[in-house]
């Protein structure tokens, strides 16, 4: 599988909020039922892979290949 190390969404959101100086006051979980309601209410179209990722959000590949596998710089 081509990819990178797994990382939680919080690890991406925290630097994005810190850059303009915004504070994160609380975290909330997006439950599948709430996500499905938002998709239905706003008539959002989703691809099959997006639906799979939403249903199995803890799905992680244990073995993957990226540029660092070949000694190259990983961007």
N, C-alpha and C positions, 0 to 999 in steps of 0.2 A: 504494500500500500504506500503510495506517495503521500507524505504528510510531515507534520512536526509533532513535537511533544504535546501531550494534552495539557490544557491549562483551563482553570475555571474562568467564567465570565467576569467575576469580580476583579481578577488580575488585569483585565483589559479596561474595565470601567473606572477603576480607581485612578490610574494615570490620566485618563481623559477628563475626569472631573477635577483633578488637582491642577491641571495645566492652566485653566482660566481662574483658578482659585476657589472653585465651588467645593463645598463640604458635602459628604454623604452622611445623612442623619440616620437613615435606617435602610435595611434591606428587606425585600419581600420576595417570596417565591412565586413564580408564575406557574400555577397549576395547569394541567392539561385541559381541564374543563373550561377554565377562564380563557386560555389561549384559543380553544375551539370556538368559544362564544364570540371573541373578538374577530376571528376569521369569518365567522358566519355573519355577524352584525355589519361588518364593513365590506362584505363580499370580496374578500381577498382570495385570489387564486394561488394555489400552492402546487408545486411540482411533487411528484411521488417521493423523491429523495428528501425534500424539505419536510414532508409529512412524516417520513420514517424517522428523521432526525428529531423531530418534535416528540414523537411517541417514545423513542428510545434515546432520551437525552443523556444517559450515562454510558452510552455505547462508545468504547474506546478500542482502537486497534493496538495490540501489544507490540507488533513488529511493523515497522515502517521504514521507508527510505527517504532521505532528503540529502541535500548537498553535503552536509557534514559527514554523511556515511562514506563519502569519497574523499574526505579531507579538504573539501571546499568551504568557502564562507557561506553561511546560512543567513539569508535576508528575511 
